[in-house]
Amino acid sequence: MELGIQEINQKVQNASVFVHDIKKEMGRVIVGQDELIQRILVGLLADGHLLLEGVPGLAKTLSVKTLTQTIHADFSRIQFTPDLLPSDLIGTQVFNPKDNSFTVRKGPVFANLVLADEINRAPAKVQSALLEAMQEHQVTIGDTTHPLPELFLVLATQNPIEQEGTYPLPEAQVDRFMLKIKVTYPQKDEERVILERMALKVVPPVKRVVEPKQILAARHVLSEIYVDEKIKRYILDIVFATRNPEEYKLAKLKPLISYGASPRATIFLATASKALAFLNGRGYVTPEDVKSIGMDVLRHRVLTSYEAEAENVTPEDIVKTIFETVEVP
């Protein structure tokens, strides 16, 4: 296995060269937000959709747009509004009176990278249309199913403080996002750089530095990254502690949790940990990888009870307690 790990390490280092190029190009525009950029790259490598949550003005949309400018791929931005229709998203059939037939006009979802801006402003029908695209990598228009590109990623943003005119995302759709990323304010010195850079009113140019085939090749290497049995047990313990906390000396959490994380959380936690190891140039997963990415995987999958709301206990509080209590291998 020692030789195997070395081989995987070499594969990871060879396949991850483009990551440095992406970070360098994004750094021309984005100041700070290193964790946000890292999480976006985790989603890109692990083939997992991302939900970015933060107050307006934190460069959520700018970060996504800058990432897309570094990749030779199709990009579309969809501004979600209450009057948006499913056909505005996936496309529709257009009748041609000349030959008495219908032709398909594809919508903006037929792109490699899709920015769903303010996703919680769209009604349930639109969110359901996006759900099929996210989960099945296909779209149904009329009676015909159309496959989406092999490289397909949804990066959605939402504003947590503005509730008027918004539609809370259904739990089934939230669960489709591999990571829910909380975007925070920049540090004071970072904001000074932002102030000086934006005063010039000239956005630095960003070069395209990676082809989709490189990302797909990296995903293949990602699947070979080694996960030890102890790490697998640790991941299972973390997820099962959200369902049966009393079995992990966390009986105090039992009345605070309505529903724990699903098996999809187990899969995503393992895959996202592999992607983090890949970004760090390693061919194996460590407990620190799991702990580092765990909050982003689990914060939207642990549903709290009325008792938790009464006590102002958030899903983040519960997940943090679980990671602090469950034994690390």
N, C-alpha and C positions, 0 to 999 in steps of 0.2 A: 504493500500500500504506500510505503514511503516514496518509491519510485513513481507510483501513480500520481501522488500529490504533486511531485516535482513537474511531471509532465503537464498536469492540469494548470499549475502555476505558470508554466511557459506559454501554454495556449491562451490563458487569460491575459498575460502581458502583451502577447502579440495582437490579440483581438481588441484590446482596450486602448490602443494608441489614439483612436479618434476621440475618445472621451476628453483628453487634455485639450484637443483642438476646439471642441464644442465649448468647454469651460472658458477657454481663452477668448473666443469670439463673443460669448455672452457677457464676459467681464468688460467688454468695450462699452456696453450699454447699461447693464445692471450693476448697481453698486451694493455690495454686501449681499444679503439674502443667500448666503452660501448653502444653507440647509435646504431652502426652497429649490435651488438649482439641483442639488444632489437628489432630492426626492423626485423631481421631474425626470431626471436621468434614470432613477430606479424604475419608474413606471415605463419609460421608453424601452429599457433593456428587458424588463420582466413581462412586457406585453400586458400591462395593467392600466386601466383607466384611472384618472386622477380627479379628485374634487378639491379645489383650492378655496378655502374660506378665509375671509379677512375683510376689514373695513375698506372703504374706497381709498384709492391713492397709494396702495402698497406695492404696485408694479406686478400684480397678478397677471393681468392681460399682457402687459409689456414683456414679462418673462416668457410667456408662452409664445408670443409672436416672435421674439428674438430667437428662441429655440428653433422655430420652424424655418427661420432665415438661414440657419446653419446646415440645413438638410436639403438635399436635392429631392424634394417631395412636394406633393400637392397639399395645399393648406386652405382651409375655409373657416371663416368666423361667422358664427350665427348669434345674432343678438336676440336673446329670448325675451318675448313680450307677452302680455296676457292675451293678445288677439292672434298669436301665432297658430297656424294650422299644421297638422302632420304633413300635408303636402308641401308646405314651405320648407320642411326639413328633408324629407326623403324623396320628393318629386311627385309627379302625377302623370296620368295618361292624357294625351292631347289628341282630340279628334281631328282627322284630316278629311274634309268633305270631298276632296278630289277623288281619292280612291276608297272612300268610305271605310277607313280603318283608323285604329288608334296607334299612336307612337308614344314611347316612354320618354319623358323629359326628366332626367335625373336631378335630384336636389343637391344641396351643398354637403350632405353627409357623405357623398361619394368622394372622399378625399383621404389622404394618408393621415393627416393630423387635423382634428376638428376641435375648434375652440367654441365651447358652448357657454357664452357669456351670460351671467346672471340666470343660471339654469332654473332657479326656483321661481322665476317670474312666468314660466310657461304652465299652461293647464295640464291636467292628467293625460289627455289624449296625445299631446305632443311628447310628453315624457315616456309614454308607453311605446311610441314609435321609435324613440331613441333607445329604449331598453332592448328591443330586438337587435338593433344594430350593434350595441355594445356586447351583448351576450353571444349572439349567433354569428356575428360578422356577416350579416346578410340583411337585405331589406326586401319587403314584399310590397309591390305596387300592382294593384289589381289582382290578377291570378298568378302573376309571375314573381318568382323569387330571384333577386339579383345579388350576387356575391359582392362583398366589399373588398378593397385592396388587401393584400396579405399584410402589409404594414398599415395598421389602422388603430388610431389611438384617440380617445375622447378626453380632452382636458377641460373640465367644467369649473366655472367660478360662481361663487355666491357670496352675498353680503349678509352677515349675521345680524346686523342691527336694524335693518330696514324691513319691517314686516308688512307694511301696507302694500297691497297688490301683489303679494307673493303666495306661492303654493308650496307648502312643505313637501319635500321629496318623499315618495313612498319608501318604506323600509326595504322593499324588494329591489328598488332601483339603487338606493344608497349602498346596499350590499354588493352591487356590481362594481363599485369603485374599489380598486385595490387599496388605495391610500386616500385618507382625508387629511389634507395638509392645512394646518392653521398658520396663516401668514401673519407675521408680527411686525411691529415697527422697527425701523433701522436704528442702529446706535447713533449717538450724537455726532461722532466724527464721520460716520458714513453719510449722514444726512447733510453734513457740510459739503462733502464731495458732490452729492446730488445737487445741492444748491448751486455750486460753482459750475457744474457740468451743464445743468439745464438752463442756466443764465445765458449760455451761448446759443441756445435754441437750435443747435445743430446735433442731430442724433448721429453718433459715429456709425460708419458703414459696417455691416456684418457680412462676412464671406461665407459661402456654402462650402463646408469642409468635409461632409460625409454623405455617402450614398446609402439608400435604403438597404442594399445588399450587405453592406458592412454591419448594419444594425441587426439584420436577420442572421448573419453569421455569428455575431456576438451572442444572440439569443441561443444559438445552438451550443456554443461553448458554455453558456450559463447553465444549461441543463446537465452538463457534466461536472459541475462544481460539487465537491464532496461534502456530504452532510453526515456527521457521525451519528451513531445510534443514540448516544447521550444527548446530542443536540435535538434529535427528533423527539425524544421523550420530554425534553424541556419544553419544546414547542407545544406538544400535546398537553403537558401539565398546565401551561399558561392558558390555553384555550379552555380546557376542562374546568379550570378554576373559575372561569366566568359563568359556567353552568352549575357546578356543584362546589361552591366555595367552602362549604363545611368540611369537605374531604381534604382540604389543604390548610386547615387551621384558620379559616377565614369565615367562620360562622356569622360574624357580625355583618358580613356583606350580603348574606342570603336575603334578608327583607328589602335590600336596596336594589336588587336586580330583578327585573321582570323577565327578560330573556337574555341568555348568554350568546356568545359568538357561534356562528354556524361552521360546519366543516369547510366552507369556502375560506373562512378565516385561517384555518390550519394550513390550507394550500397556499394562500397568499402570503402568510407569515414566513413560510419556508422559502417561497420563490423570491420574495422581496429581500430576505436575508441573503440569499445567493447573489442577488443583484448588487447589494451593498458590498459583499465580499469582492465581487468583480470590480466595482469602482475603486476598491482599495488595493487592487492588484493581487488578490489572493484566490487560490483555487479551492479553498475550504471555508466553511462557515464557523464562526466563533459565537459563544454566548453573547458577546458584546454586540454583534451584528443583530441578533434577535432582539436584544433589549433596546438598541438604538432605533430600530424601525417599528418596534412593537406598538407603540402608542398610535402611530399613523394608520396601522392596519386595524386596530381594535377599537379606537375611540368612537366610531360610528356603528359598531356592531354590538355594543353592550347597551341594552335598553334599560333605563332606570325605572324604578317604581314611583308611585305617588309619595311614598314615604321618603325616598331619596330626594325628590323635589322639595318636599317640606323641610328637609334638613339641609337643603342647598348642596347636596352631593352630586357631582357631575360624573359622567362616564369616565372622564380623564382621571378623576380622583380614585375611582374604583380600579382602573387599569394600573395606575401608579402603585396602589396598595398591593395588587396582585404581583407585580414585578418585584416589589420590595420583599415579599413574603415567600414566594415560591423558590425553592432551593435551586441555585445555579450549579450546573455540572462543572 
